[in-house]
Amino acid sequence: ELSGTVSLAQLTDLALRLNPKTRQAWLQARADAATLGVEQADQWPQLNAQFSGRVGRVISNTTGLPANPSIQSQYGPNVSLSYVLYDFGQRAADIEAAKFRVLAANLSQNRVLQEVAFGVEQAYYRIVALEYLVRASRESLKNFETALDATKRRRKSGLATVADEYRAETQVGQSQLVLSRNEGELSKSRGQLASAVGLPVNFPLKLQTVSGAPPVAKITQSMDTLLERAKSNRPDLAAAEARARAAKATALAVSRAGLPSLEFTTNYGRALFTDHRSGQDVYQFGLNLRIPLFSGFRDTYSVRRAEAIAEQAETARDQLLNQAELEVWQAYFDLQTSASGVASTASLVKSATESAAAASARYKAGVGTLLDLIT
């Protein structure tokens, strides 16, 4: 349970443990790891045990006398072993594809963790900003209400017209609308933050107050350097490359499925009878050469489908690369613009503070009016 105020670091840690996206990515990675184990099982011999019982009517006539049909019962255990000796690389291609899928799943999991942390950070700072904005909107509404009251008094004294009063009422109404919208956005952002953490949207979160402005680091690297770092460091791009290679390996495995394969087989059993005959050992060794001849063009279309999926994975990789470059490009200039905005806003706040101090001094000296001070 969360008690008291929570910091951004605490929310991020909680989100990495509670957000369903992180669990989904982890389970997908485990599933692909298990799939790799399934593919690697084909490298081992296949061993099966069986216990069977049979009852049949046998007609025997080895003496030249009339046939003597009899009912015979037979039962006993049997162990069989089979192992594929050569298959033109189908097993190796399947295993390679499974390894690339495991790598892609692990990289995708890393990307999900990044996205969850980034989503929490965005929602956190948006709430902080909206809280200040709501506070400013309330102060603005108070100022306009005071101005409206002053205008009404001036109109009664004959110093203002009805048009002045209407303008003041309009300003109050607009300020009320802005406040209502900002309060609604603040409520929505609280729900977004709770959802990003993995909590119910109505979960009450008390955020730790941000002391000072968030640090804005100056970008000293060139755009080309940032793009190259994104290509080499972003887990989703590496995961897309791994998926493309997995699809290509799968296409190779499918193409080898229609080729001959050589298999070694052996089995050993013990035949027991219910009559006077004694038990017998039964065993055999052999080689099976499987040569696919015709499967209704199944292999042909399977290869075409696998090759198309491989090309689709490569196209998705290229598309994601273009998207990543665009995201870096936009984020670069967004950060530059925001950093300039922070500096400009600081200058505006400083000027407004000095202007407010001057208006207060003029009002106290009897030179300025109350409306000038409010403005």
C-alpha positions as CSV (number, residue, x, y, z in Angstrom):
1,E,0.0,0.0,0.0
2,L,1.1,3.5,-0.8
3,S,1.1,5.9,2.1
4,G,2.1,9.5,2.1
5,T,3.7,11.3,-0.8
6,V,5.4,9.3,-3.5
7,S,8.3,10.3,-5.7
8,L,8.9,9.7,-9.4
9,A,11.5,7.0,-8.6
10,Q,9.0,5.2,-6.4
11,L,6.3,5.3,-9.0
12,T,8.7,4.0,-11.7
13,D,9.8,1.1,-9.5
14,L,6.1,0.3,-8.8
15,A,5.2,0.5,-12.4
16,L,7.9,-2.0,-13.4
17,R,6.4,-4.5,-11.0
18,L,2.7,-3.8,-11.5
19,N,2.1,-2.7,-15.1
20,P,0.6,-5.6,-17.1
21,K,2.8,-4.7,-20.1
22,T,5.9,-5.8,-18.2
23,R,4.4,-9.1,-17.1
24,Q,3.2,-9.7,-20.7
25,A,6.6,-9.1,-22.1
26,W,8.2,-11.3,-19.5
27,L,5.8,-14.2,-20.1
28,Q,6.4,-13.8,-23.9
29,A,10.1,-14.2,-23.3
30,R,9.5,-17.3,-21.2
31,A,7.3,-18.8,-23.8
32,D,9.8,-18.2,-26.6
33,A,12.6,-19.7,-24.4
34,A,10.4,-22.8,-23.9
35,T,9.8,-22.9,-27.7
36,L,13.6,-23.1,-28.2
37,G,13.7,-26.1,-25.9
38,V,11.0,-27.7,-28.0
39,E,13.1,-27.2,-31.2
40,Q,16.3,-28.5,-29.6
41,A,14.5,-31.7,-28.5
42,D,14.7,-32.9,-32.2
43,Q,18.4,-33.2,-31.8
44,W,17.9,-36.1,-29.3
45,P,16.7,-39.6,-30.1
46,Q,13.0,-40.3,-29.6
47,L,12.4,-43.1,-27.1
48,N,8.9,-44.6,-26.6
49,A,7.7,-47.5,-24.4
50,Q,4.5,-49.5,-25.1
51,F,2.7,-52.3,-23.4
52,S,0.2,-54.2,-25.7
53,G,-2.1,-57.1,-25.4
54,R,-3.7,-58.9,-28.3
55,V,-6.3,-61.7,-28.7
56,G,-6.8,-63.3,-32.1
57,R,-7.9,-66.4,-33.9
58,V,-5.1,-68.2,-35.7
59,I,-5.6,-71.0,-38.3
60,S,-2.7,-73.3,-38.5
61,N,-2.4,-76.3,-40.9
62,T,1.2,-77.5,-41.1
63,T,0.5,-81.2,-41.0
64,G,-1.8,-81.6,-44.0
65,L,-4.7,-82.3,-41.6
66,P,-7.9,-80.2,-41.5
67,A,-7.2,-76.7,-40.2
68,N,-7.5,-76.3,-36.5
69,P,-8.5,-72.7,-35.6
70,S,-7.6,-71.6,-32.1
71,I,-7.8,-68.5,-30.0
72,Q,-4.4,-67.1,-28.9
73,S,-3.7,-64.3,-26.4
74,Q,-0.4,-62.4,-26.6
75,Y,0.9,-59.5,-24.5
76,G,4.2,-57.9,-23.6
77,P,6.3,-54.7,-23.4
78,N,8.0,-53.0,-26.3
79,V,10.6,-50.2,-26.4
80,S,11.3,-48.3,-29.7
81,L,14.0,-45.7,-30.5
82,S,14.3,-43.5,-33.6
83,Y,16.8,-40.8,-34.5
84,V,17.1,-38.6,-37.6
85,L,20.6,-38.9,-38.9
86,Y,20.4,-36.4,-41.7
87,D,17.7,-33.9,-42.9
88,F,19.6,-31.3,-45.0
89,G,19.7,-28.8,-42.1
90,Q,16.0,-28.5,-41.3
91,R,16.5,-29.0,-37.5
92,A,19.4,-26.6,-37.4
93,A,17.3,-23.9,-39.2
94,D,14.4,-24.4,-36.8
95,I,16.7,-24.0,-33.8
96,E,18.4,-20.9,-35.3
97,A,14.9,-19.3,-35.8
98,A,13.9,-20.2,-32.2
99,K,17.1,-18.6,-30.9
100,F,16.5,-15.4,-32.8
101,R,12.9,-15.3,-31.4
102,V,14.2,-15.7,-27.9
103,L,16.6,-12.8,-28.5
104,A,13.8,-10.7,-30.0
105,A,11.6,-11.4,-27.0
106,N,14.3,-10.4,-24.5
107,L,15.0,-7.2,-26.4
108,S,11.3,-6.4,-26.7
109,Q,11.0,-6.8,-22.9
110,N,13.7,-4.2,-22.4
111,R,11.9,-1.8,-24.7
112,V,8.7,-2.4,-22.8
113,L,10.5,-1.5,-19.6
114,Q,11.7,1.7,-21.2
115,E,8.2,2.6,-22.5
116,V,6.6,2.0,-19.1
117,A,9.2,4.2,-17.3
118,F,8.9,6.9,-19.9
119,G,5.1,6.8,-19.7
120,V,5.2,7.2,-15.9
121,E,7.6,10.1,-16.2
122,Q,5.5,11.9,-18.8
123,A,2.3,11.5,-16.7
124,Y,4.1,12.6,-13.5
125,Y,5.4,15.9,-14.9
126,R,2.1,16.6,-16.7
127,I,0.3,16.4,-13.4
128,V,2.9,18.7,-11.7
129,A,2.5,21.2,-14.6
130,L,-1.3,21.0,-14.5
131,E,-1.4,21.5,-10.7
132,Y,0.5,24.8,-11.2
133,L,-1.7,25.7,-14.1
134,V,-4.9,25.1,-12.1
135,R,-3.5,27.2,-9.3
136,A,-2.8,30.0,-11.7
137,S,-6.2,29.7,-13.3
138,R,-7.8,30.1,-9.8
139,E,-5.8,33.2,-9.1
140,S,-6.7,34.6,-12.5
141,L,-10.4,33.9,-11.8
142,K,-10.2,35.8,-8.5
143,N,-8.5,38.7,-10.2
144,F,-11.2,38.9,-12.9
145,E,-14.0,38.6,-10.3
146,T,-12.4,41.5,-8.3
147,A,-12.1,43.5,-11.5
148,L,-15.8,42.8,-12.3
149,D,-16.8,44.0,-8.8
150,A,-14.7,47.1,-9.2
151,T,-16.3,47.8,-12.6
152,K,-19.8,47.5,-11.1
153,R,-18.9,50.0,-8.4
154,R,-17.4,52.4,-11.0
155,R,-20.6,52.1,-13.1
156,K,-22.7,53.0,-10.2
157,S,-20.5,56.0,-9.7
158,G,-20.8,56.9,-13.3
159,L,-17.1,56.2,-14.1
160,A,-17.7,53.1,-16.2
161,T,-20.2,52.1,-18.9
162,V,-22.4,49.0,-19.3
163,A,-20.0,47.9,-22.0
164,D,-17.1,47.9,-19.5
165,E,-19.2,45.7,-17.2
166,Y,-20.0,43.3,-20.0
167,R,-16.4,43.0,-20.9
168,A,-15.5,42.2,-17.3
169,E,-18.3,39.6,-17.1
170,T,-16.9,38.0,-20.3
171,Q,-13.5,37.8,-18.8
172,V,-14.9,36.1,-15.7
173,G,-16.8,33.6,-17.8
174,Q,-13.7,32.8,-19.9
175,S,-11.6,32.4,-16.8
176,Q,-14.1,30.0,-15.3
177,L,-14.1,27.9,-18.5
178,V,-10.3,27.8,-18.6
179,L,-10.2,26.7,-14.9
180,S,-12.8,24.0,-15.6
181,R,-10.8,22.7,-18.5
182,N,-7.6,22.6,-16.6
183,E,-9.2,20.8,-13.6
184,G,-10.6,18.2,-16.1
185,E,-7.2,17.7,-17.7
186,L,-5.7,17.3,-14.2
187,S,-8.2,14.7,-13.3
188,K,-7.5,12.8,-16.5
189,S,-3.8,13.0,-16.0
190,R,-4.1,11.5,-12.5
191,G,-6.0,8.6,-14.0
192,Q,-3.4,8.2,-16.7
193,L,-0.6,8.1,-14.1
194,A,-2.4,5.5,-12.0
195,S,-3.0,3.4,-15.1
196,A,0.7,3.7,-16.2
197,V,1.8,2.5,-12.8
198,G,-0.6,-0.4,-13.0
199,L,-3.1,0.8,-10.4
200,P,-6.9,1.5,-10.7
201,V,-7.5,4.8,-12.4
202,N,-9.3,6.1,-9.3
203,F,-6.4,5.3,-7.0
204,P,-5.5,8.4,-5.0
205,L,-1.8,9.3,-5.5
206,K,-0.1,12.0,-3.5
207,L,2.8,13.2,-5.5
208,Q,6.0,14.6,-4.0
209,T,6.4,18.3,-4.6
210,V,9.0,19.1,-7.3
211,S,11.6,21.5,-5.9
212,G,12.8,23.7,-8.6
213,A,12.7,23.3,-12.4
214,P,13.6,20.0,-13.9
215,P,17.2,20.0,-15.2
216,V,17.5,20.5,-19.0
217,A,20.8,19.2,-20.3
218,K,22.2,21.0,-23.3
219,I,22.6,18.7,-26.3
220,T,26.2,18.7,-27.4
221,Q,26.1,15.8,-29.8
222,S,25.2,16.2,-33.5
223,M,22.0,14.8,-35.0
224,D,24.0,12.2,-37.0
225,T,25.6,10.9,-33.8
226,L,22.2,10.6,-32.1
227,L,20.7,8.7,-35.0
228,E,23.6,6.3,-35.0
229,R,23.3,5.8,-31.2
230,A,19.6,5.1,-31.7
231,K,20.2,2.5,-34.3
232,S,22.8,0.7,-32.1
233,N,21.2,1.1,-28.7
234,R,17.4,0.9,-29.1
235,P,16.2,-2.5,-28.0
236,D,13.2,-2.4,-30.3
237,L,15.3,-2.0,-33.4
238,A,17.6,-4.9,-32.4
239,A,14.4,-7.0,-31.7
240,A,13.1,-6.2,-35.2
241,E,16.4,-7.3,-36.7
242,A,16.2,-10.5,-34.7
243,R,12.6,-11.2,-35.8
244,A,13.6,-10.7,-39.4
245,R,16.5,-13.2,-39.0
246,A,14.2,-15.6,-37.3
247,A,11.7,-15.4,-40.1
248,K,14.4,-16.0,-42.7
249,A,15.7,-19.1,-40.8
250,T,12.1,-20.4,-40.6
251,A,11.8,-20.0,-44.4
252,L,15.0,-22.0,-44.8
253,A,13.7,-24.7,-42.5
254,V,10.4,-24.9,-44.4
255,S,12.2,-25.2,-47.7
256,R,14.3,-28.1,-46.3
257,A,11.2,-29.9,-45.1
258,G,10.4,-31.2,-48.6
259,L,13.9,-32.9,-49.0
260,P,14.7,-36.5,-48.1
261,S,15.7,-37.5,-44.6
262,L,17.5,-40.5,-43.2
263,E,16.3,-42.0,-39.9
264,F,17.6,-44.8,-37.7
265,T,15.0,-47.0,-36.0
266,T,15.1,-49.9,-33.6
267,N,12.8,-51.6,-31.2
268,Y,12.9,-54.4,-28.7
269,G,10.0,-56.2,-27.1
270,R,9.1,-59.3,-25.1
271,A,6.2,-61.4,-26.4
272,L,4.3,-63.4,-23.7
273,F,1.5,-66.0,-24.3
274,T,-1.3,-67.2,-22.1
275,D,-1.0,-70.8,-23.3
276,H,1.9,-73.3,-22.8
277,R,4.3,-71.5,-25.2
278,S,7.2,-69.7,-23.6
279,G,8.0,-66.0,-24.1
280,Q,10.1,-64.8,-26.9
281,D,12.3,-61.7,-27.5
282,V,11.5,-59.6,-30.5
283,Y,13.8,-56.9,-31.8
284,Q,14.8,-55.2,-35.0
285,F,17.1,-52.6,-36.4
286,G,16.7,-50.5,-39.6
287,L,17.1,-47.4,-41.6
288,N,14.3,-45.3,-43.0
289,L,14.9,-43.1,-46.0
290,R,11.9,-40.7,-46.3
291,I,11.5,-39.2,-49.8
292,P,8.6,-36.8,-50.1
293,L,7.1,-37.2,-53.6
294,F,3.8,-35.3,-53.6
295,S,1.8,-33.6,-51.0
296,G,-0.8,-31.7,-53.0
297,F,1.6,-28.8,-53.5
298,R,1.6,-28.2,-49.7
299,D,5.4,-27.9,-49.5
300,T,5.4,-25.4,-52.4
301,Y,2.9,-23.1,-50.8
302,S,4.4,-23.5,-47.4
303,V,7.7,-22.2,-48.7
304,R,6.1,-19.3,-50.5
305,R,4.2,-18.3,-47.3
306,A,7.4,-18.5,-45.2
307,E,9.4,-16.4,-47.7
308,A,6.6,-13.8,-47.7
309,I,6.6,-13.7,-43.9
310,A,10.4,-13.2,-43.9
311,E,10.1,-10.3,-46.4
312,Q,7.3,-8.9,-44.3
313,A,9.5,-9.0,-41.2
314,E,12.3,-7.3,-43.0
315,T,9.9,-4.6,-44.2
316,A,8.6,-4.1,-40.6
317,R,12.3,-3.7,-39.5
318,D,12.9,-1.0,-42.1
319,Q,9.7,0.8,-41.2
320,L,10.6,0.7,-37.5
321,L,14.0,2.1,-38.3
322,N,12.5,5.0,-40.2
323,Q,10.1,5.7,-37.3
324,A,12.9,5.7,-34.9
325,E,14.9,8.2,-36.9
326,L,11.8,10.4,-37.1
327,E,11.3,10.1,-33.3
328,V,14.9,11.1,-32.6
329,W,14.6,14.0,-35.1
330,Q,11.4,15.3,-33.5
331,A,12.6,14.8,-29.9
332,Y,15.8,16.6,-30.6
333,F,14.1,19.8,-31.8
334,D,11.3,19.5,-29.2
335,L,13.9,19.5,-26.5
336,Q,15.7,22.4,-28.1
337,T,12.5,24.4,-28.3
338,S,11.4,23.5,-24.8
339,A,14.8,24.5,-23.4
340,S,14.5,27.9,-25.1
341,G,10.9,28.1,-23.8
342,V,12.1,27.6,-20.2
343,A,14.6,30.4,-20.5
344,S,12.1,32.7,-22.1
345,T,9.5,31.9,-19.5
346,A,12.0,32.6,-16.7
347,S,12.6,36.0,-18.3
348,L,8.9,36.7,-18.5
349,V,8.4,35.7,-14.9
350,K,11.2,38.0,-13.8
351,S,9.7,40.9,-15.8
352,A,6.2,40.2,-14.5
353,T,7.5,40.1,-10.9
354,E,9.2,43.5,-11.3
355,S,6.1,44.9,-13.0
356,A,3.9,43.7,-10.1
357,A,6.3,45.2,-7.6
358,A,6.1,48.5,-9.4
359,A,2.3,48.4,-9.6
360,S,2.1,47.7,-5.9
361,A,4.4,50.6,-5.1
362,R,2.3,52.9,-7.3
363,Y,-0.8,51.8,-5.6
364,K,0.6,52.3,-2.1
365,A,1.8,55.8,-3.2
366,G,-1.8,56.6,-4.4
367,V,-0.7,57.0,-8.0
368,G,-2.0,53.7,-9.4
369,T,-5.5,52.2,-9.2
370,L,-6.7,48.8,-7.8
371,L,-7.4,47.6,-11.3
372,D,-3.8,48.3,-12.4
373,L,-2.6,46.4,-9.4
374,I,-4.8,43.4,-10.2
375,T,-3.8,43.4,-13.8
